């Protein structure tokens, strides 16, 4: 049984999804959950992109011990130096360096000849090996690269010291048969291929990222690069959960396995969804809410008699829990601490007190408190922005069928003072957002507003996601409350805070493999 390394790039390629802006603490919480999931390599970011990204990668590298941490770098000394500054503190310093190799990229983007690209790739791998014990080299747009040139450059970078060779389908162009053939060709024609691991990195532009990744594994890849929920630039990346479960369920066919703790998949998926503001579609394989639902009478009858008739994946395999009570208003502090520790949270004593008080308030108002409720509550209180920003203090909304909706909002400013304003709108939510806009005098545009319930019942929590556009970039915000209007206000303020954090940083250099 072959061992397949899982290389997760949720924090790098996944964060390049339009509108996704994670702060330091959110990135660290996702990294810790990826470690619990059993991911082999975590691509924590692109250190040269901005000072903020460098600091996030450094913090993750210092914290994570059970997974290897890596960062992305273009094939130049400046990027590699920035990556070393961030990654030198990790248990296993590892670099991911890339350069484009397809004719279209070399001609129009790099404006270099193939020989110049080969020389730069070799020199930068040698430069990286002076510091990094493990260097992964990627041929950007490999699936549209001339195969003889791909063989030549792969041989040379292996001789220069590369340990892993990544063959990305950067634009999601190829098909499973074509992509598998590239790996076979390299295996058969690169003289020193036995000295490295081959890696696959696929995008989903034609809906074949997972199929292409599995084809690469069939044809010799020992590492697969992917993201939770398949998020990423454009149509996204290959989905980690789909690949992992496919290898598990069809191990008879692939003869390959991972070291993932599959029971952590659902929790990791939920964490990424909540932080990024990207909802998981109900029909999403493995983690969608309908993945284990059976509507058809024939299906229901079959499952009741024998689950395997229509259910090839059990909910328990990926950590889908029943909606059972986990705690109640009479639960004590000790039980609360044990439960949140089991969910992967280890708050400070001060933060624990704050969370416990919030839990008691929620338990008094909500008849049934499920694990999903508790998880949402913990995310709301565990993750705070790295710097003091705007905070909702109070709000009041006046609404009637014959009255103009009016909102009065009180905010705490980053400087610690309190400001108050009133405004109107055609509806209650618009009145709240118009009022906040007046208070902050920011030229933001609301692009999206979504609301969903956490759990079921009249007393369910409301989760609101908003997307704001500012200065040509999108920023997401989220808010949770039993009151829809309060959740809406919190989501908008969270998005505004993300705008402020993002605006303070240098413009990100975004790349795609």
N, C-alpha and C positions, 0 to 999 in steps of 0.2 A: 504494500500500500504506500504510494508516494505521498510525501508531505508537501502541501502547497502553502507557501507563505502568503498571508493576507496583508497587503499594503493598503492602508486606508488613507485616502486623500480628502476626506470630508472637510478638514480644516484648511486646506489649500485650494484644490480645484472646486470643492463643494462650496466654499465661501465666495467663490467668484460668480456664483449664481446672482443674477440681477436682483438687487434689493436686499441682499443678505449682508449684514454688517454685525459681526460678533465682537463683543468687547473682551478684554483679557480674561475676566473671570468666567465668562461663558465658554470661551475656548478651552480653558483649563478644566472645567467640569466635563466637557465633552471628551477631552483627552483622557481623563480619569475613568470615564465610563468605557471608552474604547479599550483601555487597559484591562478593565474587568471583563470585557467581552472576549479578550484573548487575542486581540489584533497583534500581529508580529511586528509590523512597522507602522508608525504614525507619521504621516507627512504633516508637520505642524504649521507650515506656512512657507512664505517666500521672504526670508529675512531682509533682502535688499530692497523690497518694495517700499517699505516705510519704517521709521523708527518704532512705530507701534507694533508692526508685525515682527520686527526683530526681538522686541522685548517679550512678546507673547511666546515666540518660539523658544527663547531663552528660559522663560519660566516653566514651560512644559518640559523642556529638556532637563531642567533641574529637579522636577517633581516626579516624572514617570520613571519607574524602575523595571516594570515587568514587560515593557515593549520597547523596541528600538525607536528612537526619534530621529527624523530626518527633516531637511529643509531643501527647498528648490533653489537652484542657481543657474543663471545663464552661463555660457562658456566664456566667462571673463573673470579676471583676477578680483575685481571689485566685489562681484556677487559672491565669489567663493570666500573671500575674506569676511564678508558680512555673515555668511552662513557659519563660518568657524567661530566667530564672536558669539553667536547664539548657541551653537551646538557643542562646543568644547566641554560643557558641563554634563553632558549626557553619559549614561552608562556605556553606550556604544556609539561614539560619534560617527555619523553616516551622512554622506552628501548625495544629493540627486542633481546631477548637472546635465544640461541638454543643449543640443543645437539642431537646427533644421537640416534635413538631408534630401528632401524632394526637390526636383528641378524647379517647380513653381515657387517654392519658398526660397531656395538659394538665389534664384534669379531676381525675384521681385521684392522680397523682404530683406534678405541679407546682402544682396548685390555682391555675391562672392562666387568664385569658381568652385567646382567640386574639390580641387586640390587645396584651395585656401580653407575650405570648410574642414577637410580632413586634418590639415595641419593645426588649425585652431582647436579642434576636438582633442587631438593627441596631446598638445601642449597643456591644455587645461586639465585633462585627466592627470597628467604627470604632476602638475602644480597642486592639484587637490590631494593627491596621494602623499604629498609631503606632510600633511596634517591628518587627513582622515583615513582611518584603517579600512573603512568600507566606502567605496565609491560606486554609485550607480550612474551609468551613462544612458541617456535616452536620445534616440533618433527621432526628433519631432517630424511628424507627417511621414512616418516610416512606411505606412501602407500605400503611399503614392511615390515611394522612392524606387529608383532603378535597382533591381536586385543585385547585379554585379557590384555596383558602387556600395550598396548596403553591406555586402560581404566584406569588401575591402576596408571600409571604415570600422566595421565591428572588429575585424582582426587587429587593426592598428590600435584601437582603444583598449582592447584586452591586453595587448603587449605593453601598453602604457600603464596598466595597473587596474583597470576597471574590474569590479567584482560581480556586478549585475548589469545585464544588457536589457534595456526596455525597448520594446517595439510598439510604439503607440499608433492607434488608429485615430489620429488627432481630430479629424473632421467627421468621423463616423461614416466613412465612405465605403468601406470594404464589406465583403460578405463572409460568412463562416468558412466556406470552402476556400476562398482566396486567402483569408487571413491565416488559416491553418497551414496552407501551402507555404507561406512566407517562413513560418517557424521550421517546417520540414527542410526547406531550402537552406536555411542558415545552419541547421544541424548537419546537413550533408556536405556543405561547402566551406564553412569557416573552420580552418585547420585547428584552431585553439579553443573551439567552443566548449570543450569539456572543462575549461578552467572557470567558467562563469555560470550563473543562473540566468535563464531567460525569463523576462517579465512581460506581461500584457497590460495594456492601458487602453480602454475603448470608450468612445463616446457614442451617444445613442441617437444621432441625427436621423438614421433610417430605422430606428427601433431594434437594432441588432447587437447592442453593446454586450448584453449578457451572453447571447449565443456566440458572438465572436470570441469573448473571453474563454468560454468553455471549449471552443474549438482550439484555441491556443494551448490550453491545458492538455487536450487530447494529443497535441502535436509537439509536446516537449516543454511548454512553459512551466516553471516551478514557482512562479510568483504571479499574483493577480492584483492589479490596482483597481480600486473601486471606492464607492462612497455609500454612506447610509442613505436609504430611500432613493438612491440613484440621482441625487442632486448634483448640479454642476453647470458649467457654462452651456448656453443654448439649450439643447434637449437633455442635457445631463450626462452622467457617467454610468458605467456598469454598476448595477445594484449589488452591494455587498451581501445583503440578506438573501437575495435570489441565488447568487453563486454559491454561497455557503450551504444553503439548504439543498440545492441541486446536487452538490458533491456528496452530501450526507445521504440523501434519499436514493441516489443512483450511484452509490459507491461500487455496485456490481459492474457498472458500465465504465466509469471513469477510473476506478482503481486508485482513487486519490482522496485525501482527507485533509482537514485543517485542525488547528488546535483551539478553535473558537469554542467558547461556552455558549452554545446555541440558545440556551434559556435566557440569555441576556439580550437577545436580538430585539424583542419587542420594546423593552425599556430603553434601549439605546436609540431605536427608531423614534420613539416618543420624545425623548430628550432633544434630539436633533430637530424634529419637527417643531417643537415648542420654541426653541431658541432662534431658529431661522425664520419662523412664521410661514413655512411652506407646509401646507396640510398634506397628509397622506391620502391619496384617492381611495375611496371605499373598495374599489376592485383591484387595488395594488396587490400583487402576489406576495405572500408570506406575512405582510404586516398590515394590509388593509382590513378595515373592520368587517368586510364581507368575506374575507379569506376562508373563514370556517363557518359561514352561514349557509343554510340549505333551505331554499324557498320551495322548490319543486316537491310535490307530494311524493313522487317516486323516489327522489333523493332522500327525503326525510325518512321514508319507510326503510330504505336500504341502510341508512346510517344507524337507525334504531336497532336494526337486526345485527349489523356488523359494520363498524365504522370504516373499515378498509374498502367497503364497496364504493364509496365516493370521496373518502378522505385519505389522501396519501400522506398528508402532513398533519400531525396532531397539534392542537393548540399548545399543549404543554411543552412540545419540543422547542418552540421559539419563545416561551415565557408568556404566553397569553393566559392571564389569570381570569377566573370567574369573577363576577362583580359582587364578591362577598364583602361583608363588613370587616374592616380591619381594626378600627378603634371607635370608641364612642365617647360621649361627654363625661363618662365616669372613669375613663382611662387615666391612669396616673402618669407622672413624668417619666418614670422608669420604663414603662411599656412604650411610651412615645419615643424615648431615646432608642430603645432596641429596634423599634420598627423603622425609624428613619435611617439607622445604621444599616439595616438589612436592605434598604433601598439605595445604598451607596453614598449617603451623605454623612459627613463627619464635621458638624459645625462647632465653632467655639462655644464656650459656656454662655457668653453674652448672646450670641446668635441663637443658641438653643432656647434660651429664655424667651426671646422674641418670637420664635417659631411656636413654642408651646402655648404662649398667650394667644397667638393668632389661631392656633388649632382649637383652643377652648372656645373662642368666639364663634368659629365656624361650626363646631359641634353643637353649640347651643341653638343655632339657627337651622341646622340641617339634620333631618331625622336619621338618614343613613350616610355614613362616611366610608367611602370605598378607597381602595389603593390608588385609583386614578385621582380622586379628590385630594388625597394626601400628597401625592406626587406633584400635583399642580400647586398646592400650597407651599411645598418646600421650594420649588423652583422660583416662586414669587418672592420668597424671603431670603433664599440662599444667595442668589446672584444679584450683586449690586454693581452699578457702574464704578469704574476705577477712580473717578473724580466726582465731587459734589455737583449735582445738576439740578434741574427743576423737579419739584415734588408737589403732587396734588395735596393740598391741605383741606380744602372744603369746596363743595359745589352745591348749587341749588338751581333747579330747573322748574320753571312755571310753564304749564302747557294745558291747553283746553281746546276743544273743537272750534270755538269761536274767538280764541285769543292767539296772539302772535307768540310762538315759543320764545322764551327768554331764559338765558343762563347767566348765573353769577358764579364766578370762579375765583378761588384764592389759591395762590401758588407760593411756594418757598423758592427763592432764587438761589443760584449757586453761591452768592455772597452771604446767604443766610437771612436776608430780609424777606418781608412778605408783601406781595402785590395782589391787587384785587381789580376785577373788571367785570362788566356785564355786556351782553350782546344778544342779538336775535338771529333767527334763522327760519327756514321754512319748516323745519322739524326740530325735535329736541337735540338730536346728535349734531345737526348742522349748527344749531345755536351754541352748543358747547365748543365746537371746533372754531367757529367764527370768533368767539370770545377769546380763546387761547391765541389765535392769530393776532388779535388786537393787542394782547398783552406782550407778545414776543416780537412783533414787527418783523417777522421773517417771511420771505417770499417763498413759501412752500406750496406745493400743489398736491392735493389728495388724489392718488391714483387708484387706490383700492381700499375697500372696507369689507371685512368678513367677520361673521359671528358664528360660533358653534357652541354647543353645550358640552360640558365635561360630565359624562355620565347621563343619567336620565331622571325624570321626575320634575315636579314643579319647583323644587328647591335646588335644582342643579346649578352648578357654577356656569357662568357665561365667560367664554374666552373670545376676545376680540383681537383681530389682527388688522393693522392698517399699513399702507405703503405710501410714503411721501416722496415727492420728487423735489430735489433742491440742487441747483447748480449743475443740472444734467445727470445727477446720480440718484439712485433710489435707496431709500432707507425704510426698514421695517420696524414696526413697534407692536407690542402685545400688552394686553391688560386682562386681568381676571377678577371677577367679583360676582356675587349673587345678583347684583343689580346691573342690568345691561348698560345703563347710562354711565355708571361709575367705571365699568370695564372699558367702555368706549373712551372716556376721558383719560384713563390711565394708559391705554394703548397709544393715543395721540401724543401724550406727553413723553412716553417712552421713545416714540419715533423721533420726536423733536430732539430729545437728548442724544439719540444716535446720530442725528444730523450734526449736532454740535461737536460730538466726539470725532466724527469722520472729517468734519471741516477743519479741525485743528491739526490733523495729520497731513503729511505730504500726499499728493495724489498717488494712488496706488499704481504700480506697474503690473498689469494683469497679463498673464500668459496662459496659453493652453497647450497641452501635449496631445 
